[in-house]
Amino acid sequence: MDSYFQRQIQLPEIGTKGQQRLLDAKVLVVGAGGLGCPALMQLAACGVGHLSVVDFDVVELNNLHRQWLFSRSDLGKRKAEIAADLLNNQFAHVVAKSYNCELNGDLAIKLIRDADLVLDCTDNLSARYLIDDVCALLDKPWVHASVSKFNVQYALFLPGQGFSYRNLFPVPPNPLTVLGCNREGVLGVVPGLAGTLQANLALQHLLGFGGDGFKVHHLNTLSSEGYSIAVSPKPYSGPADISQLLTYDYSAFCNNFEKP
């Protein structure tokens, strides 16, 4: 392992202790699509030792231009299972597990409780609020990214310190304005950049030198211009406990965008 990660271990910010932290780390990645594929590959290649992948979808031909863990031979197969198998086969230090299902409250609690960090690589608003709420109640950090045409937004949320997605967006957006890649289209490199930026934030946090909490980052990939918005901590405003979360209707909440 020292030889494999030699170039990383040479960095004084990482060294052997930092590399061991990555090998010991447990990261949950929800979504194995355009964001999840590059994020998973970067995390595994840099030495994260334990990866859990959640995705209910199957590989389609129109996925392949941006979801690089898959090939034509994988068409019709479960994304999470293919991704986990590839990572296990390619990286000797990785233990990757797959969950071929949608994320629900029970599964989110089980997996997030055991994780050191969560990455939301979905384009599903209900799943995003669910991840945020579970992370808030269990005091777990998580990394968000989203793509709209040529624009990327990403952030490291620290719910236990007062920085959560729900506090940033207490009112969900009108679902008619959140079109996603399926309806808007996307240049393959853009979600690749977004997933890589997610992995970068995740690695910095796991290594203990990330300073990007309480900021939301934006990147316009057409102009290569970006900016960050500082956010003040706020009290958490979601379900009060696990029992409330398990009965919370996330679909209804995400369609209640007209009320504050």
N, C-alpha and C positions, 0 to 999 in steps of 0.2 A: 504493500500500500504506500509506503514512503516513496518508492520510485514512481508509482503511478501518479501520485499527487505532488511530485517534487516541485513543480513550478508554483503551485499554490502555497506549499509549506515554506517556500523561500520568502514569501511575503511576511514581513514582521507583524503585520496586523492579524495573520492567521497562524502560522507556525504549526507544530504538531498538536498543540492543545486545541487550536481552532479547528483543525482538520478532524480531530476526534469528536469535537462537539457536533460537527456535521454528520459524522458516521453514526452518532448516537441519536440524532434528531429524528422525530416522527412528524411527518408532514402529510396532511390530508389535502388532496386536490379534487375539487368537485367540478367535473367537466373535463372531458378528454377530446375536445375539439380544437378550434383554431387557436385558442389561448392555452389550453391544457397541454397540447402536444409539445410546443416549445418550452413551456414551463417545466414539464416533467423531465424532458431531456436535459435541460440545463441543471436542474436540481440533482438529478442522478449523476450526471457527468462530473459535477463539482463535489460529489461525495456524500449527499444526504442518504443515509442508510436505510430509512424506513419510509416507504411511500404507500399511501392508500389512494385508490382511484375510484371515484364514483361517477358513473354515466350509464344511462338507460338506453342510449341510442346505438344504432348500428352504422357501419361504414357505408357511405354512398359515394358514387363516382365524383359528384361535385364537391366532396370534402377534400379530395386528394391534393388540390393545388395549394392548400394551406395547412393541412393536417398531416405532417410529415412522418408520423409514426406508422402510417398505414400505406398499403400498396393495393394494387388491383386484386391481388389474391385474397385480400381481406374483405372484399365487398360482401355485405350482408352479415358480417360477423360483428360481435359485440365490441364496441370501442374500448371499454374499460378492460376487458379480458385481454384483447390484443395488446394494448399499451402495457399492461402489467407484465405479460409474458415477454415482450420485447425488452423491457428494462431489466427483468431478471436474467435474461439470456445474455444481454450485452454488458452488464455491469456486475462483476463478481461481488461487490460490496453491498449491493442493493437487495432488500427484501421488499418486493412490491405486491400488494394485494388488490384485487379487483372486486367491485360491488356493482353488479349489472342491474341497477335499479334506479328509480328516482329517489332523490333525497327527501325523506319525510322527517317529522319531528323525532321519532324514536331512534332512527338511524343516525340523525345528526347529533343527537345527545351522546349516543354510544361512541361514535367515531371522534367527535370533537373533544370529548372528555379525555380520550387517550392520546390526543395530538398535542404537539408543541406549537404548531402553527397551521393555519388553514389558508388555502388559496381558493378564491371563488373564480373559476374559469368558465362559468356558465353565461348564457345570455337570458337567464330566467330571473325576473324580478322577484317573484315569490321566494325562490330559493335563496336569493341574495339577502332578503330581510330575515329569513329563517336562520341562515348562517350568522348574520349579525346578532340576532337575539340570543342564540345559543352561546355564541362567543362572549356576549356581554354577561350572561348569567353564570358562565363557567370561567370568566376572566381569561379568555384566550385571545391572542392577537390573530388578525387575519389580513390577507392582502387582496385587494379588489383591483380589477381592471375591466374596462369596457371599451368597445370600438364603435365608432359611427363614421362610416365612409373612410376618410383619411385622418380621422382624429382619434386620439387615445387619451383616456383618463385612467389614472391609477393612484392608489393610496395604500398605506399601511395603517390599518385601524387598530387602536388600542382601547377596546371598550372599557376595560377595568380602570383606565385613566381618564375616561370621559370623552373619548373620541370614537364614535361609532357611526355607521352608515345611517342609522335611523335618526340620529341627532343631526346629521348633515342634511338628510332628506326626510324630514318628518312627514311630508305629504308625498306620496308616490307620484311619479309622472303620469300623465295621460297615456294609457297603453297604446292609443292610436298614434302617438308621436314617437314611440319607441319601436322602430321598425325592425331592427336587427339586420344581420348580414343576409338572411334569406330573402328579405324584401328590398333592402337598400343596395346590396351588392358590396363587395370588398376586394381590394387588391391584396393578394395573398401575403405579402410582406408585412402588412399593417398588423394583423393579429399576431404574426410572428414577433414583431417588435414588442407588442403589448405583453405577450406571455413571457418574453425575455426580461422585460422591465419588472414584471411581477416576481420572477425568479431572483432578480437582482436585489429587490427589496427584501425578499424572504431570506436570502443568504446573509445579507447585512444584519438583519435582525437576529438570526440564529447565531451569528458570530459575535454579536454584541457590540457592533460599531455602527449600526444603522442610525441615522439621525433624522429620518424622514417621517416620524410620527407627527400628527397634528398638521399635516400638509396634504393637499390634494394637487396632484401634478397633471398637467395637460400638455400634449404634444401634437402639433400639426405636422404630419409627415410630408405634406406637400411643400411647406416652407422650411421645414426643419426647425421651426421656432417652438419654444415651449415656455411655460410659466408655471409657477406654483402658488397656491393660495393657502395662507396660514389660517388655521381654524382654532377657535378657542374651545376649551373643554366645556362640556355641558352635561347635566344629569341625564341618565338613561331614561327613556320614556316608553320602552316596550313592555311586554308581559312581565309581571312582577316576579314570577318563579316558574319552575319547570312545569308544574301542573297547569298553570295558565297557558304556557306556551303550547302544550300538547293539545289544547282545545281551541287554540287561536286559528282563525280562518284567514290564512295569508292570501288566498285568492280574492276574497271579499275586500280585504284591506287594500290590495294593489289595484282594485277597480273603484276605490273610494277616493279618487284623486281630487275631487272638487271640495272636500272638506278639510279644514286645517287640523 
